[in-house]
Amino acid sequence: MESCLLSILGTVLVNNVVLVKFLGLRERLSPAQVPGAFAGAPIGFVTAGPPALAFMGFADLTAD
């Protein structure tokens, strides 16, 4: 029971940290000069891709 609760709290904490980091990144990208094809959502997808791949690497880790 305790490990399940700890896992849930850790997941919530990590998700909130990642969300805040991506919001800060979006604020930094808004005044940046990017090509017209990448303006808006596409530049967000391009910058979110590498961290998403890094987090996918942790998907198979389990606490045995």
LOVONU-803378 format. One record per residue: residue number from 1; residue in one letter; x, y, z of N, C-alpha, C, O, CB in turn. Coordinates in Angstrom, 2 decimals. Glycine has a CB too. Example, Ala and Ser with C-alpha at 12.3 -4.5 7.8 and 13.67 -1.06 7.14 Angstrom:
- 1 A 13.19 -5.69 7.80 12.30 -4.50 7.80 13.20 -3.30 7.80 14.24 -3.32 8.46 11.31 -4.47 9.05
- 2 S 12.85 -2.25 7.08 13.67 -1.06 7.14 12.90 0.03 7.87 13.41 1.14 8.04 14.08 -0.60 5.72
***
This chain:
- 1 M 0.83 -1.19 0.00 0.00 0.00 0.00 0.87 1.26 0.00 0.61 2.21 -0.74 -0.94 0.00 1.21
- 2 E 1.91 1.24 0.84 2.77 2.42 0.92 3.54 2.65 -0.36 3.73 3.79 -0.79 3.73 2.29 2.08
- 3 S 3.99 1.57 -0.99 4.75 1.72 -2.23 3.86 2.24 -3.35 4.32 3.00 -4.20 5.39 0.39 -2.63
- 4 C 2.60 1.84 -3.35 1.66 2.33 -4.36 1.41 3.82 -4.18 1.40 4.57 -5.15 0.33 1.54 -4.30
- 5 L 1.21 4.24 -2.94 0.98 5.65 -2.66 2.21 6.48 -3.00 2.10 7.57 -3.55 0.60 5.85 -1.20
- 6 L 3.38 5.95 -2.67 4.62 6.65 -2.99 4.82 6.76 -4.50 5.28 7.79 -4.99 5.81 5.93 -2.35
- 7 S 4.48 5.72 -5.22 4.58 5.74 -6.67 3.64 6.78 -7.28 4.02 7.50 -8.20 4.28 4.36 -7.24
- 8 I 2.43 6.85 -6.78 1.46 7.83 -7.27 1.95 9.25 -7.00 1.89 10.10 -7.88 0.08 7.61 -6.63
- 9 L 2.42 9.50 -5.80 2.90 10.84 -5.46 4.13 11.21 -6.28 4.26 12.36 -6.70 3.24 10.92 -3.96
- 10 G 5.02 10.27 -6.52 6.19 10.53 -7.35 5.80 10.85 -8.78 6.37 11.74 -9.41 7.13 9.35 -7.33
- 11 T 4.82 10.12 -9.30 4.36 10.37 -10.67 3.74 11.75 -10.79 4.00 12.46 -11.76 3.35 9.30 -11.10
- 12 V 2.93 12.12 -9.83 2.31 13.45 -9.85 3.37 14.53 -9.76 3.30 15.53 -10.47 1.30 13.59 -8.69
- 13 L 4.35 14.35 -8.90 5.41 15.34 -8.75 6.22 15.49 -10.03 6.49 16.61 -10.46 6.33 14.95 -7.59
- 14 V 6.61 14.39 -10.65 7.41 14.45 -11.88 6.60 15.07 -13.00 7.13 15.87 -13.77 7.88 13.04 -12.28
- 15 N 5.33 14.71 -13.12 4.49 15.30 -14.16 4.36 16.81 -13.99 4.39 17.55 -14.98 3.11 14.66 -14.16
- 16 N 4.22 17.27 -12.77 4.11 18.71 -12.53 5.42 19.43 -12.85 5.40 20.53 -13.39 3.71 18.98 -11.09
- 17 V 6.54 18.82 -12.51 7.84 19.44 -12.81 8.03 19.54 -14.32 8.47 20.58 -14.81 8.99 18.63 -12.18
- 18 V 7.70 18.49 -15.05 7.85 18.50 -16.50 6.91 19.53 -17.12 7.30 20.24 -18.05 7.56 17.10 -17.09
- 19 L 5.70 19.63 -16.62 4.76 20.61 -17.13 5.27 22.04 -16.94 5.18 22.86 -17.85 3.40 20.45 -16.45
- 20 V 5.80 22.33 -15.77 6.34 23.67 -15.51 7.54 23.95 -16.40 7.69 25.07 -16.90 6.74 23.80 -14.03
- 21 K 8.39 22.94 -16.61 9.55 23.14 -17.49 9.12 23.43 -18.92 9.69 24.30 -19.58 10.46 21.90 -17.45
- 22 F 8.11 22.69 -19.42 7.65 22.92 -20.78 6.96 24.27 -20.92 7.06 24.91 -21.97 6.71 21.80 -21.20
- 23 L 6.26 24.71 -19.89 5.65 26.04 -19.94 6.72 27.13 -19.99 6.58 28.11 -20.72 4.73 26.26 -18.73
- 24 G 7.78 26.95 -19.23 8.89 27.90 -19.28 9.58 27.90 -20.62 9.99 28.95 -21.13 9.89 27.60 -18.19
- 25 L 9.72 26.72 -21.21 10.33 26.62 -22.53 9.47 27.30 -23.58 9.98 27.96 -24.48 10.54 25.15 -22.91
- 26 R 8.15 27.15 -23.45 7.24 27.80 -24.39 7.33 29.32 -24.29 7.26 30.02 -25.30 5.80 27.34 -24.14
- 27 E 7.47 29.82 -23.08 7.62 31.27 -22.88 8.92 31.77 -23.51 8.96 32.87 -24.06 7.58 31.62 -21.38
- 28 R 9.98 30.97 -23.42 11.26 31.38 -24.01 11.22 31.31 -25.53 11.93 32.06 -26.20 12.39 30.52 -23.48
- 29 L 10.40 30.41 -26.08 10.35 30.26 -27.53 9.44 31.29 -28.21 9.59 31.53 -29.41 9.87 28.87 -27.88
- 30 S 8.53 31.89 -27.48 7.57 32.80 -28.11 8.25 34.01 -28.77 7.82 34.39 -29.86 6.57 33.30 -27.07
- 31 P 9.28 34.63 -28.19 9.91 35.75 -28.90 11.01 35.31 -29.87 11.58 36.16 -30.56 10.48 36.72 -27.91
- 32 A 11.32 34.03 -29.93 12.42 33.55 -30.76 12.08 33.65 -32.25 10.92 33.53 -32.65 12.78 32.10 -30.40
- 33 Q 13.10 33.88 -33.04 12.94 33.94 -34.48 13.02 32.52 -35.04 14.10 31.93 -35.10 14.02 34.86 -35.13
- 34 V 11.89 31.97 -35.45 11.85 30.64 -36.05 11.26 30.77 -37.45 10.49 31.70 -37.71 11.02 29.64 -35.18
- 35 P 11.59 29.86 -38.35 11.00 29.91 -39.69 9.48 29.80 -39.61 8.92 29.23 -38.68 11.57 28.78 -40.57
- 36 G 8.82 30.36 -40.60 7.36 30.38 -40.63 6.72 29.02 -40.53 5.65 28.87 -39.93 6.90 31.05 -41.86
- 37 A 7.35 28.02 -41.14 6.78 26.67 -41.10 6.81 26.08 -39.69 6.02 25.18 -39.38 7.54 25.75 -42.06
- 38 F 7.71 26.57 -38.84 7.81 26.04 -37.49 7.16 26.93 -36.44 7.22 26.61 -35.25 9.25 25.84 -37.14
- 39 A 6.55 28.01 -36.84 5.94 28.93 -35.87 4.74 28.26 -35.20 3.97 27.55 -35.84 5.51 30.24 -36.55
- 40 G 4.60 28.51 -33.91 3.46 27.99 -33.17 3.68 26.59 -32.64 4.70 26.29 -32.01 2.24 28.00 -34.04
- 41 A 2.71 25.72 -32.91 2.75 24.36 -32.37 3.90 23.51 -32.91 4.46 22.74 -32.13 1.46 23.66 -32.68
- 42 P 4.29 23.61 -34.18 5.37 22.73 -34.65 6.68 22.89 -33.88 7.36 21.89 -33.64 5.63 22.99 -36.10
- 43 I 7.05 24.09 -33.50 8.30 24.26 -32.75 8.16 23.65 -31.36 9.13 23.17 -30.78 8.67 25.76 -32.65
- 44 G 6.96 23.66 -30.83 6.71 23.00 -29.55 6.89 21.50 -29.65 7.45 20.87 -28.75 5.32 23.32 -29.05
- 45 F 6.40 20.91 -30.75 6.57 19.48 -30.96 8.03 19.12 -31.16 8.50 18.10 -30.66 5.74 19.02 -32.15
- 46 V 8.76 19.94 -31.89 10.17 19.67 -32.14 10.96 19.73 -30.83 11.85 18.90 -30.61 10.74 20.68 -33.16
- 47 T 10.66 20.68 -29.96 11.39 20.80 -28.70 10.93 19.78 -27.67 11.69 19.45 -26.76 11.24 22.19 -28.14
- 48 A 9.71 19.27 -27.78 9.22 18.28 -26.84 9.65 16.86 -27.20 9.60 15.97 -26.36 7.70 18.34 -26.76
- 49 G 10.08 16.65 -28.43 10.44 15.31 -28.88 11.59 14.67 -28.13 11.43 13.56 -27.62 10.79 15.36 -30.31
- 50 P 12.76 15.32 -28.03 13.88 14.67 -27.32 13.60 14.36 -25.85 13.96 13.27 -25.40 15.09 15.56 -27.41
- 51 P 12.98 15.26 -25.07 12.66 14.86 -23.69 11.66 13.72 -23.63 11.73 12.87 -22.74 12.12 16.05 -22.91
- 52 A 10.71 13.68 -24.58 9.74 12.59 -24.59 10.44 11.26 -24.84 10.10 10.25 -24.22 8.67 12.83 -25.66
- 53 L 11.42 11.25 -25.75 12.18 10.03 -25.98 12.98 9.63 -24.75 13.11 8.44 -24.45 13.11 10.21 -27.18
- 54 A 13.51 10.61 -24.04 14.26 10.30 -22.82 13.35 9.70 -21.76 13.75 8.75 -21.08 14.94 11.57 -22.27
- 55 F 12.15 10.23 -21.61 11.21 9.68 -20.61 10.71 8.30 -21.02 10.41 7.48 -20.16 10.02 10.62 -20.42
- 56 M 10.63 8.02 -22.32 10.22 6.69 -22.76 11.25 5.64 -22.37 10.92 4.46 -22.22 10.00 6.67 -24.27
- 57 G 12.49 6.06 -22.20 13.52 5.13 -21.78 13.31 4.63 -20.36 13.82 3.56 -20.01 14.85 5.78 -21.88
- 58 F 12.58 5.38 -19.54 12.30 4.98 -18.17 11.04 4.11 -18.06 10.69 3.68 -16.95 12.15 6.22 -17.32
- 59 A 10.35 3.85 -19.16 9.06 3.16 -19.12 9.20 1.72 -18.61 8.29 1.23 -17.94 8.43 3.17 -20.50
- 60 D 10.29 1.05 -18.91 10.44 -0.35 -18.54 11.09 -0.56 -17.18 11.27 -1.69 -16.75 11.23 -1.06 -19.57
- 61 L 11.45 0.53 -16.50 12.07 0.39 -15.19 10.99 0.06 -14.15 9.96 0.73 -14.07 12.83 1.69 -14.80
- 62 T 11.24 -0.96 -13.37 10.30 -1.34 -12.32 11.05 -1.50 -11.01 12.24 -1.79 -10.99 9.56 -2.65 -12.69
- 63 A 10.34 -1.31 -9.93 10.92 -1.50 -8.61 10.59 -2.92 -8.15 9.46 -3.21 -7.77 10.37 -0.43 -7.58
- 64 D 11.59 -3.79 -8.20 11.36 -5.18 -7.80 11.74 -5.40 -6.37 11.62 -6.51 -5.86 12.15 -6.13 -8.69
***
